[in-house]
C-alpha cells in the first residue's frame, strides 16, 4: 500500500470515527430531549384541562369544558380527556356518551395522565388525559428519523470535505517523496548527473533532498575516480599482455629450438597463451565499457572482410581450443561480401562471442563461425553445442554485469565479469546492426550478428 493511500485511509478512518461518535452522542441527546419535550407538552395539556375543569365546577356547568375537551381529542395522540367529580363520576368527557358514568380503568395501550382539581368544600375531583402510546411512539420515531436525516446530510458533507482535504494534503506530502524516490532510482540506475530541486524547501524533505544531491555528487566523483583508475590500469596492462602472448607464441611456433621443448613445456606455454587471451579480452571489455560510459566510443565504418576477420580471431584461440579438444572453425567463404563495420570492433565482438562459446562448451565440443545473407543483410553466427541458456535468462543476457547460472559457473571454474555481451550489443548497434540469440539447455547457443552489406550502404549513399 502506498503512503498516500495509507495516510488517506487513516485520516478518513479517524474522521469517520469522530463523526460516528458525535452523531451517536447527538442522537442520544436529541432522543432524550424529544422525550422530555413530549412529556412537557403532555403536562401543559393536563394543566390546561385542570384549569378548564375547575372553571366548569365553579360555574356548575360541564358545557364550559366540553368544547375544549373535544378540541383536545382531535390530536391523534390524545385518546380521551375528562373531568371527574370527587365521587369519580365523569362530569365532562371528550366523548359525551361517557358523561355521568364511572371512569374505566385504562388498558396497556393508553398512557393516562391525571391531576387533582379542587371542587369546593374540601372535595377534590380529577382531570384526565389519555394518550395513545402507539401514536406517541410514532411521533417520537418521526422526530428522531428527522434528526438522523439531518445528521446524515451533515456527516456526508463533512466527510466529503474531509476527503477533499485529505486528498490535497496527501498529494502535497507524497508528491515530493515521489520526486525523491525518482531521484534515488535515477541515481541508483547509474545517472549520477541527476539532481533534485527539492533542496530549496525549508523542511525535512528539503534537508533529505540536499543530502541526496550531496551523495550523488560524491558518488559521481568516486565513479570518475574508479573509471580513471580502471582505464589507466587496463591500458597499462595491454602492452605487457601483448608482449607475453607474442613471446609465448614465438617460443612455441618460431624459435629455432622449439623442437627441443618437452611436452610439459609446450603445455605450460599453451596455458600462458590461453590465460593471456582471456585476460586480454577482459581488459578490452573494461576499456570499452569505460569508453561507452564516457560516450567516447568511436566506430570507423568501412568495408570489412568477414572471412578474414573470422579467420584471424579463430587463430587467436587455436591453442585454447586444442587444450580443451574443442573443434573451433570458421566456415565463412572468402567470397562472402564485405560488411559495413569497424574491422577492429567487429574482431573484438567475435572474440567475445568465441571466448564465451569456448568457456561454456565441454571438451570434445564444437564452435563454428558461419555467415549468410538474409533479408538483404549479413547474418554472422557464432554457434556452439555447449550447455545452452535457460529461457528465463535469455532476455537478460545483454544487461551489464548479468551472468547466467553463476553457481554452476563457479562450480566449473568459469570466470567472467558480465561485461562481454553488453559490450557486444552496444558495439554491434553502434555499427548499425543488431544482435539475436537462440539457445536451448543442453543443446547449445547461437549468437547472430545482423550487419549491413558494404555494397548496399554505398548504393544507398550514392542515391
N, C-alpha and C positions, 0 to 999 in steps of 0.2 A: 504494500500500500504506500502510495506516495505521501510525502509530508503534507502536501496541500490537502489531500483527501482526509488524512488523519486529523489535521488541525480543524478542517471544516466540520468533520464528524463530531469531534469533541466539543467544539463551540456550540454546534446545533443541539447536541445532547444536553449540554448544560442549560441552554436556552429553553429546551423543551421541558426539562426537569423543573426549572424555575417557574415557567408558565403553568405547568401542571399543579405545582404546589400552591401558587397564587390562586388559580382557578378553583382548586378544591377548597381552599380556605374561604374564598369569596362566596362559593356556593353554599357552604355550611352557614356562613354569616347571613346570606340572603334567605336561606331556608328558615333559620331561627327568627329573622326579622319579619318574614311573611307570616309565620305562625303567630308572632306577637301582635302584628298589625291586625290579623283576623280576630284574635281574642279581644283586642281593644275595641274593634268595631262592634263585636257582639255585646261587650259591656256597655258601650254607648247606646246601642239599640235597647238594651234592657233598662238602662236608666231612663230612656225616653218613655218606655212602656210603664215604668213605675210612676213617672210624672203624670201620664195620661190616666192611669188607673186611680191615682189619688184625686185627680180633678173630678173623675166620674163619681167617686164616693162622696166628694164634697157637695156636689150638686144633686146627688142621689139619682143619676141618670146614666145608664150604660151607653146611651147613644153617643155621648161625647167621645167614648173610647173606641166604638165600633169602626168608625171611618179610618182612624189611624191604624188599628189592628189589621183591617183588610188591606190597607195600603202597604203595610209592612210585610204581609204574607205574599205580596206579589213578587218579592225577592225569591228566586228559585231555591236559595239556600235555607229560607225560613219555611218550616213545615206548618207551624201554627204559632199564635200569640194569644194570651188570655189574661183576664183579671179575675182573681178568686177572692171570695169574702173570707171571714175568719173561720167559717164552718167548712171551707174547702169546696164550696159550690161555685160554679162558674157564673160570674156576673156579666162578663163581656168576652167574646171569642171571635177570632178571625173567621170562624165558621159558625154563624148564628145558631145553627141547629143544636149545638152543644151547650147553649146558654141554659142555665138552671140545673144542669146535671153536675155530678161529681167529676172531679178530674181523674182521667185514666192514667195508669202507670205507663211511662214511655217504653217502647221496645229498644232493642240494641241498635237500630238504625238511626236513632234520634239523640242528639246532644241537647239536653234540656237545661236551660239556664233559668234560675228563679231568684227573686229578690223580695224582701218583705215590704208591705205597703200599709202604713198606719191608716185605720178606717174610723178612728174616734173611740172614745170611752174605753181606752186601753186595749182595744181589739186590733189585731193585725191581720191583714189579708196578704195576698201574694200576687206578684206579676211574673208571668211565664213567657218564655220564648223558646220554641223547639226548633232546632236546626237539623237539617238533613245532612248526616255525616258524609254520605257519598258525594253530595254536591259540594260540601266544604272541601273535601279532598280533591275533587276535580278542579275547583277554583285555585287551590293551593298548587296543584300539579301544573296547571296552565301558567301560573305566575312564575314557577321555578323553571319551566321549559323556556319561557321568555328570557329568563336570566341566563340559562345555558346558551341560548342562541346568541345573545349579546356577547357572552364570554367567548364563544367560538369565533365570532366575527373579529373581536378584538385580538384574540390569540392568533388567528390566521394572519391578521395584519402585522402583528408584532413579529411572528415567525418569518413572514415574507421579508420584512425589513431586515431582520437579523440575517436571513440568508444572503441578501444583497450585501450587507455589511461584511459578513464573513468571507464571501467570495472575493470582494475587493481587498479585504485585509490579507487573506491567504495569498492572493496573487501578488500583493505588494511585498509579502515576506518571502515567498518561494521563487519569484522571478529572479532576484539577484542570486539566490542559492543555485538556481538552474544555470545561470551565467557562470558561476564559479565552477560548477560541475563541468560545463562545456570547456572552460579554460583548462581545468585539470586533465580532462580527457584529451584535449588537443596537445597539451604538453606531454602527456603520457604516451601519445602516439608518435612522438618524435618532433613535433613542431615547437621547437624551443624558442622560436621568434614570437610566439603568441603571448599577448599581454591582455589583461583585463582592465577595463576602465573604471571598475568599481572602487578603485583605491581612493577616489576623491570623496567617498562617503565618510562621514564622521561618526561611525558606529562600529560594532564588532565585525560586520560584513566588510566594511571598508578596510579595517585592520587586517582581516584574513586575506582580502584581495591584494593588499600591499605585500604581505608575506609570500603569497603565491607568485607575484611578479618578481620578487627578490629571488625566490627559489628557482624560477625559470631562468633568470639571468645567470645565476650561479651554475645551474646545470649546463647552460649554453657554453659558459667559459670552460667547464670541465670537459664537455664533449669536444670542443675545439682543441683543447689540450690533448685529449685522448687521440683524436684523429691525426693531429700533427705528429704525435709520438709514434703512432702505428704506421703512418705513411713514411716517416723518416726511417724507422727500424726496418720496415718491409722493403723500402727502396735500397737500403744499405745491404740487405740480405741477398738481393738478386745477383749481384756480381759474384760473390763467393759461391753461390749455388751453381751458377753457370760454369765457373772455373772447376768446381768439384765434379760436375757432370762431364765436362769435356775431358778432364784428366782421367776419370774412370773409363770413359769410352775409349780414350787413346790407349790406355794400358791393355784393354781387352781386345780392341779391334785393329790398332795401328802400330803399336810398339813392335820393334824388331824381335824382341824376346818374348812375345806374347805366347808362343808355343811352349815356353818353359813354365807357364803358370800352372799350378796344381788345380784340380777341380774345386777344392775348397777356396782357393784364392779367387777363382772366377765367380764362385757363388757369393763371396764377400763383396766383390766389386759390383756384381749384379744387384745385390741388396742395397749397396750405396746408391747406385743409379736409380733404383726403384724409389727409395726414400727421398732422394733429391727431387725426383719428378713430382712426388706427392707434395713435398714442401714448396716446390716452385708453383704448382697450381694453387696452393693455399695462399702464398704470398701475392700472387697475381690477383686472386679473388679479393684479398683485403685491400690492395691498392685500387682495384676497380671499384669496390664498394665505396671507398673514401672519395674517389673522383665523382661517382654518381651522386653521392650525397651532397657534394660541394657544387654539383652542376658543371663540372669541368671535364666530363667525358666527351671526347671528340671522336667522330667517325669520318674516315676519309673513304668515301664510297667510290668504287671503281670496278671494272670488270674483274672478277675473281675466278680463278681456275679451281673449281670444286675438287676435281680428281687429284690435282697436285697438292692442294692443302690437306685433303684427307690422307693422302699417302704420307706426307711429312709428319702429320700428327700420329698416325699409327706406328711410324718408325720410333717415335719417342717412347712408346710403351712396349717396344719389342721385348726387352729384357724382362719387364714386369710380367707380361703375359706368359713368357716362356717359363718363368718360375712357377706360375700357377697352372701351367699346362692349359691355358685358355687360347682358343683359336680366334685371334683378332685379325680381321681382314677388311679391306675396302674393295667392294665390287663396283665402284663407280668407274665408268668407262672414261678414258682420256678425251673422248669426243663429246662428253657431256657439255652442253653450252654453259658459258660463264654466267655467273650471277652478279647482280649489283650489290656489292658489300665491301666492307673494310676487311681485307685479307687477314690482317693480324688479329682483329677481333673475332672473325669467323674461326680462325685457328684456335683461339682461346676458348670459344664456345664449344667446339668439337672436343677439345682437350678435357674440358669439364665433364662433358657427357660421357666420353670414353672412360675417364677416371672413375666416375660413378658406376658405370656398367661393369668395369673390371672389379671394383670393390664388392659388388653385390652378385657377381656371377661365381659360382663354385668351381672348383678345379675340374678341368675337362669340359668346361662350358664354351660358349661361343658368343662373340661380339662382332657385329657386322655393320659397316657403313655402306649405305646404298642411297641411290638418288633416282628420281624420275620426274617427268613433267606432269603436272596435274592442275587442271583449270588455269592454264597459262602461266603457272608459277613453278619454280623449282621446289621439289619436296625432298629434303635431305634427311635421312633417317639414321639413327643410331639404335640398333636393336640388339637385345641380349636375351638369353634363355635362363636368366637368373631367378632370384627369389620372387620378383614381382612386388607390386604395391597394392595395398588394400584400397577398395573403392572409397572408404571414408577419408583416406589420406591424400588421394589424387587431387582434389580441389585445392589443397593447401600446400602442394609441393613447391610452388614458386614464391611462397612467403619467406621473407628474410628470417633466417635462424631456425626455420622449421626443419625437423628431422623425423623421418618416418621410422617407427619401431626402434626407438632409442635403446631400449633394454636389450633387444636382440643384437643391435649393432655392437654394444659394449661386450656382450657375451662372445661375439665372433671376432672381437678385436678390431672392429671397423671404426675409424675416427673421421670426424668431419666437423665443419663449422656451421652448416646450414646456409652458407652464402652462395654456393656454386650455382644452383638452379635459379635463384633470384637474379643473379648476375646474367645468366644465360638469357632469361626472359627479357630483362632490360636491354641487353646488348642487341638481341635479335630485333626487338621492337624499335630500337634506335637506328637500325639499318633498314627500317621499313618493312619488316617481316613479322612473323608470328610463330609461336611455339605450341605444339599439341603433344599430348601424351596418351598412350594406350597401355594398359597394364592389367595383368591377371596374376593373382597369387599362385606361385608355384610354376608359372608358365613363362615369365619374363616380362620385359618392358620395352616399349618403342617410344623414343622421343623423336618428333618430326619437326624440322625447321622449314617454314614456308618463306622463301625469299624471291623477290622479283628477278626476272631474267634481264641481263645487261642489254640484250638486243631490244627488248620491249621498252626498256627505260630510255634508250637512245631514240627509238621511234616516237615515243610519247613526247620527249623533249624537243624533237625536230618539229613535231606538229605545233 
